[in-house]
Amino acid sequence: MQSFVFFASTSKATLLIKGLGPIPIVHSILVFAYISRLNFNANSYGSLANK
C-alpha cells in the first residue's frame, strides 16, 4: 500500500514538473519536499493505526 502511495505521489510530481517549466533544481527541491511530506504522513498514519 505504501509503495502504491509513493508511486502515485511520484507520478503526480512528474506531472507537476512538466507543468512548471525548465528549472530542474527548484523542481528537485519541490518534489523532494512533496514526497517527503507524503511519506511522513503515511508513516504517521501507519503508526497510529498500529497502536
C-alpha positions in Angstrom: 0.0 0.0 0.0 2.8 2.4 0.9 4.6 1.7 -2.3 1.4 2.5 -4.2 1.1 5.8 -2.4 4.8 6.6 -3.2 4.2 5.6 -6.9 1.1 7.8 -7.1 3.0 10.7 -5.5 5.9 10.4 -7.9 3.7 10.4 -10.9 1.9 13.5 -9.6 5.3 15.1 -9.0 6.3 14.2 -12.6 3.2 15.9 -13.9 3.9 18.9 -11.7 7.5 19.1 -13.1 6.2 19.0 -16.7 3.7 21.8 -15.8 6.3 24.1 -14.1 8.9 24.6 -16.8 12.7 24.4 -17.1 14.0 24.9 -13.6 15.3 21.5 -12.6 16.9 22.5 -9.3 13.7 24.0 -8.0 11.8 21.0 -9.3 14.0 18.6 -7.4 13.6 20.5 -4.2 9.9 20.8 -4.6 9.4 17.2 -5.5 11.7 16.0 -2.6 9.7 18.1 -0.1 6.4 16.9 -1.6 7.3 13.2 -1.5 8.9 13.6 2.0 5.7 15.2 3.3 3.6 12.4 1.8 5.9 9.7 3.2 5.8 11.3 6.6 2.0 11.5 6.6 1.8 7.8 5.5 4.2 6.8 8.3 2.3 8.8 10.9 -1.0 7.2 9.8 0.6 3.8 9.8 2.0 4.2 13.3 -1.4 5.5 14.6 -3.2 2.5 13.0 -0.8 0.1 14.6 -1.4 1.3 18.2 
